[in-house]
Amino acid sequence: MFTNIKKKIESKREASSLFWLILVRLKDGLWRLSQVTEKFFRKIEACPLIKFPRSSGEFSADPGGRAEIHSLVCHKHLGLYLLAVKSFLRFYQRVAVVAHDDGSLTNFDKKILTKQIKNVTIIDLCQADQIIIPQIAEFKKISNYRQHHLIAKQLLDYLMLAKTDKIISLDSDTLFLKRPQQIIDWIENNSREILYSYEASPRGQEAFLSTLNCDLPPNFCAGFFCLNRQILNLELIELLLSRAEPFDWWTTQNIYPALISRAGWANSTRPLDPNQYQSWCNFDNPEPIFRHYWTSNGLTSEYLRDLHQINRELKSFQKNPPLQAQIKNIQH
């Protein structure tokens, strides 16, 4: 009904009647007000201190852990990132945490990070550039991809800057709702296995992998995966990127399974149970271990609902020292 009314008013924009002139101006004013209101709430949503208060407590990472959790972190999603990492650390803290600044983190953001996640490693963008750019200078496709596509850092910087063989890639729009025992076992054991979250139909992945005779199914989701940095092969990545042009937001997600397969790791690679480690398109199981929400277009109702649960549990964790001691005993 409102749509029809707006169309009716808009059709009278050139009318000479004072009545319609007033209604057109009123409609325009209401539209501008709605735009201002939307921007205001988006700013609130983006502010980590308003949307995600620091009352969820402080957690500690372990720089000497056998695995590192790597994430590409931006100012807008700092609050989401803190909750994603904390949701894992409440179950297991013998892991290093590495935050890759995408260039938007402020000094205040970094203070929040170091306060909320003790022993976190923050890799500044300029610091990463100084290390990586000289190493990829001879690779034209890689250099171009990393220079012009932020998501390339999820492929190159994670593998090239990691200090441990075992790497966990964790997006900010994720939460661990239950203890991820399979992931903890993967960290603790000597397996060279690669685990990844399953996505039903990643954009362009099937078509890309089919041209390479890839041994892995086209269901690799870059929102969360566990791998070994020894798959790093710049010559191979250069070749794969030459097949992937033009580059877009999905290139890294599609390059990873091709890299794993062509590097000879396909037999050691398998998806996590999609009912327990859920991608944004499959939330059928109401009690999963992990969820990847796809918040690029805004905070979903599923995320907001799970967020309240996580906040309550994080506060309970901080207020219950016996529970922390019990978890540490389990870890040891």
C-alpha positions in Angstrom: 0.0 0.0 0.0 2.8 2.5 1.0 4.6 1.7 -2.3 1.5 2.6 -4.3 1.1 5.8 -2.4 4.8 6.8 -3.0 4.4 6.0 -6.7 1.2 8.1 -6.8 2.9 11.1 -5.2 6.0 10.7 -7.4 3.8 10.8 -10.5 2.6 14.2 -9.4 6.1 15.8 -9.1 5.6 18.1 -12.1 2.0 19.0 -11.1 1.3 22.7 -10.4 -1.2 22.0 -7.6 0.0 23.3 -4.2 -1.5 20.2 -2.6 0.7 17.8 -4.6 3.7 20.1 -4.3 3.5 19.8 -0.6 3.1 16.0 -0.6 6.1 15.6 -3.0 8.3 17.8 -0.7 7.1 15.9 2.4 7.9 12.5 0.7 11.4 13.7 -0.2 12.0 15.0 3.3 10.9 11.6 4.8 13.2 9.8 2.4 16.2 11.9 3.4 15.3 11.4 7.1 15.2 7.6 6.6 18.7 7.7 5.0 20.1 9.7 7.9 18.5 7.3 10.4 19.9 4.3 8.5 23.4 5.7 8.5 23.2 6.5 12.2 22.2 3.0 13.1 24.9 1.6 10.9 27.5 3.7 12.7 26.2 2.3 16.0 26.3 -1.2 14.6 29.9 -0.6 13.5 31.1 0.8 16.8 32.6 -2.0 18.9 32.2 -0.2 22.2 28.5 0.5 21.8 27.3 -2.7 20.1 29.7 -5.1 21.9 30.5 -3.8 25.4 33.8 -4.9 27.0 31.9 -6.5 29.8 32.5 -9.9 28.2 35.8 -9.9 30.0 39.5 -10.4 29.2 41.0 -13.5 27.8 44.6 -14.8 27.3 46.2 -16.3 24.3 49.4 -18.4 24.3 52.2 -17.1 22.0 53.9 -20.5 22.5 50.8 -22.5 21.4 51.1 -25.3 18.8 48.7 -23.4 16.4 47.9 -19.8 15.6 44.4 -18.4 15.0 44.8 -15.9 12.1 42.1 -13.3 11.3 41.9 -10.3 9.0 40.5 -7.5 11.3 38.9 -4.2 10.4 37.8 -1.3 12.6 34.1 -1.8 11.7 34.1 -5.4 12.8 36.4 -5.2 15.8 33.6 -6.1 18.2 32.6 -9.1 16.1 36.2 -10.2 16.0 36.6 -10.0 19.7 33.5 -12.1 20.3 34.6 -14.7 17.7 38.0 -15.2 19.3 36.7 -15.1 22.8 34.0 -17.7 22.0 36.9 -20.1 21.1 39.3 -19.1 23.9 36.7 -19.8 26.6 37.1 -23.5 25.7 40.8 -23.6 24.9 43.5 -21.0 25.5 46.8 -22.8 24.6 46.7 -21.2 21.1 48.4 -18.1 19.7 46.1 -15.3 18.3 47.2 -13.2 15.4 45.2 -10.2 14.2 46.1 -8.9 10.7 45.2 -5.2 10.5 43.5 -4.5 7.2 44.7 -0.9 7.5 41.6 0.5 9.2 42.4 -0.3 12.8 43.0 2.8 15.0 45.5 3.1 17.8 42.6 2.9 20.2 41.4 -0.3 18.4 44.8 -1.9 19.0 44.7 -0.9 22.7 41.3 -2.6 23.0 42.7 -5.7 21.3 45.7 -6.0 23.6 43.6 -5.3 26.6 40.8 -7.8 25.7 43.1 -10.6 24.3 46.3 -10.7 26.3 49.4 -11.8 24.4 47.6 -11.1 21.0 50.0 -10.5 18.1 48.8 -7.5 15.9 50.4 -7.4 12.5 50.2 -3.9 11.1 49.5 -3.5 7.4 52.8 -1.6 6.8 54.7 -4.1 8.8 53.3 -7.0 6.7 54.0 -5.0 3.5 57.7 -4.6 4.4 58.1 -8.4 4.8 55.9 -9.7 2.0 56.2 -7.3 -0.9 60.0 -8.0 -1.5 59.2 -11.8 -1.4 56.5 -11.6 -4.0 58.1 -9.0 -6.3 59.0 -11.5 -9.0 55.4 -12.9 -9.0 53.3 -10.4 -11.1 49.9 -12.0 -10.6 50.4 -12.4 -6.8 51.7 -8.8 -6.5 48.8 -7.4 -8.4 46.3 -9.5 -6.5 47.6 -8.5 -3.1 47.9 -4.8 -4.0 44.4 -4.4 -5.2 42.4 -7.0 -3.3 42.2 -6.9 0.5 41.0 -10.5 0.7 44.4 -11.7 -0.8 45.9 -11.2 2.6 43.8 -14.1 3.9 45.7 -16.3 1.5 49.2 -14.8 1.4 49.8 -13.1 4.7 48.5 -16.0 6.8 50.8 -18.5 5.2 53.8 -16.2 4.9 53.8 -14.7 8.3 52.8 -17.7 10.4 55.3 -18.9 13.0 53.6 -22.3 13.6 52.9 -25.0 11.0 49.3 -25.3 12.1 47.1 -22.3 11.2 43.5 -21.7 12.0 41.8 -19.1 9.7 38.8 -17.5 11.6 36.5 -14.8 10.1 35.1 -12.2 12.4 31.5 -13.1 11.7 31.7 -16.5 13.4 31.0 -17.9 16.8 31.7 -21.1 18.7 28.6 -22.1 20.6 30.0 -25.4 22.0 33.4 -26.9 22.9 35.1 -27.7 19.5 36.8 -30.9 20.7 37.7 -31.9 17.1 39.6 -28.7 16.6 41.3 -28.9 20.0 42.4 -32.5 19.1 43.7 -31.2 15.8 45.8 -28.6 17.5 47.2 -31.1 20.1 48.0 -34.1 17.8 50.7 -34.5 15.2 48.4 -34.9 12.3 49.0 -33.0 9.1 45.3 -33.1 8.3 43.5 -30.1 6.8 40.0 -29.4 8.0 37.6 -26.8 6.5 34.0 -25.6 7.0 31.6 -26.9 4.3 29.6 -24.4 2.1 27.0 -25.8 -0.2 27.7 -23.6 -3.3 30.6 -21.2 -3.0 30.4 -18.6 -5.7 32.3 -19.7 -8.8 34.2 -22.5 -7.1 32.8 -25.4 -9.0 33.5 -23.8 -12.4 37.0 -22.8 -11.4 38.0 -26.2 -9.8 36.6 -28.1 -12.7 39.1 -26.5 -15.1 42.0 -27.7 -12.9 40.8 -31.4 -12.4 40.9 -30.6 -8.6 40.7 -33.6 -6.3 38.6 -31.7 -3.7 34.8 -31.0 -4.0 33.8 -27.4 -4.6 32.6 -26.7 -1.1 35.5 -25.0 0.6 34.5 -22.1 2.9 37.2 -19.7 3.9 35.2 -18.5 6.9 36.9 -21.2 9.0 39.5 -23.8 8.2 42.6 -25.5 9.8 45.6 -26.2 7.6 49.4 -26.6 7.5 51.4 -23.6 6.3 53.7 -26.1 4.4 51.2 -25.9 1.6 52.7 -22.5 0.7 54.0 -22.5 -2.8 54.3 -19.1 -4.5 55.1 -20.5 -7.9 51.9 -22.6 -7.7 49.8 -19.7 -6.4 51.1 -17.6 -9.3 50.0 -20.3 -11.8 46.6 -20.7 -10.1 46.0 -16.9 -10.1 46.7 -16.8 -13.8 43.7 -19.2 -14.2 41.5 -17.2 -11.8 41.4 -13.8 -13.5 39.6 -11.5 -13.2 40.1 -11.5 -9.4 37.2 -10.8 -7.0 36.2 -11.3 -3.4 35.8 -15.0 -3.9 39.3 -15.6 -5.4 41.0 -16.6 -2.2 38.2 -19.0 -1.2 38.5 -20.7 -4.6 42.3 -20.7 -4.7 42.7 -22.5 -1.4 41.2 -25.9 -2.4 43.1 -25.7 -5.8 46.3 -25.0 -3.9 45.7 -27.8 -1.4 45.0 -30.3 -4.2 47.8 -29.3 -6.5 50.3 -29.3 -3.6 49.4 -33.0 -3.0 47.4 -32.6 0.2 44.0 -33.7 -1.0 44.1 -37.1 0.7 44.8 -35.3 4.1 41.9 -32.8 3.6 38.3 -33.2 4.6 35.3 -31.0 5.5 33.9 -30.6 9.0 30.4 -31.9 9.7 28.2 -29.2 8.2 25.5 -29.8 10.8 28.0 -29.0 13.6 30.1 -26.4 11.8 27.5 -24.5 10.0 27.9 -22.1 7.1 25.4 -19.2 6.7 23.2 -21.1 4.2 22.7 -24.1 6.5 21.4 -23.3 10.0 19.0 -26.3 10.3 20.6 -27.9 13.3 19.6 -25.7 16.3 22.5 -26.8 18.5 25.7 -26.5 16.4 29.3 -26.2 17.6 30.1 -23.4 15.3 28.4 -20.9 13.0 29.6 -18.6 10.1 27.0 -15.9 9.7 27.8 -13.8 6.6 27.3 -10.4 8.2 28.6 -8.5 5.2 25.0 -7.3 4.6 24.3 -6.6 8.2 23.8 -8.4 11.5 21.4 -11.4 10.9 18.7 -12.4 13.3 20.6 -15.7 13.9 23.7 -13.8 14.9 22.0 -11.4 17.2 20.2 -14.3 18.9 23.5 -16.3 19.4 25.3 -13.2 20.4 23.2 -12.8 23.5 23.9 -16.4 24.4 27.6 -16.0 23.9 27.7 -12.7 25.9 25.9 -14.4 28.9 28.3 -17.4 28.8 31.4 -15.2 28.5 30.3 -13.2 31.5 29.6 -16.4 33.4 33.0 -17.8 32.4 34.8 -14.7 33.8 32.8 -14.7 37.1 33.4 -18.4 37.7 37.1 -19.2 38.5 36.4 -22.8 39.3 35.0 -23.3 35.8 38.2 -21.8 34.4 40.4 -24.0 36.5 38.3 -27.0 35.5 38.9 -26.2 31.8 42.6 -25.7 32.4 42.7 -29.1 34.0 41.0 -30.7 31.0 43.5 -29.0 28.7 46.5 -30.4 30.6 
